[in-house]
């Protein structure tokens, strides 16, 4: 799913920084950071020139570390495009991208990832990262998948726990992609998994609720997933691929 162009690390907090493009849509760039929260300090916000939001005042170190890592990933991508504005936050703490760009941010475990694309590209973009290995995903399956979806996922020739996590992550990516257009929350039951193609690392979702006049029941969304060591990354777009 990703074509890597650079690997670098310049700071004890930033264990590794990978940048590149999305293979099937090279207009989308990504930056993935592996960070070490043991080296977190509030001074990192000033060092990386990232505003410290008020809602982090009472947040634990883990939350502060994942926030600054994810925003730094976004910052590196924007600066590579000649944009030196920061990513803001709206009332729901979702990212607000500088004029001319759309993007998505995610974090899990000790990883953070950001993706951006020029807003001139007609694209709905959402990215999500989740850590593999938890058996609790099976116990929680009814929250985000119907019995029909669970049957489909159990028949995909991949570990059932992994298939469930891909489905969960894809629905998270779909939410991030659509929220800026829908402008209100919606649940996992707003969409269903139509197909999970393991060989192509491709996933198809269908809206089963009408969210806006243009995001209607039956709308299809396409994306890809990547299994990297102990994590899964999903990227959902509305372009037909």
Secondary structure, DSSP 4 states (H G I P E B T S, - for coil): -EEEEEEE--BTTEEEEEEEEETTEEEEEEEEEEE-GGG--THHHHHTT----GGGTT--HHHHHHHHHHHHHHHHHHHHTT--PPPEE-TTS-EEPPTTEEEEEEEETTEEEEEEEETTS---EEEEEEES--THHHHTHHHH--HHHHHHHHTSSS-HHHHHHHHHHHHHHHHHHHHHHH-S---GGGEEEEEEETTTTEEEEEESS--SSSS-TT-EEEEEEEEETTEEEEEEESS--
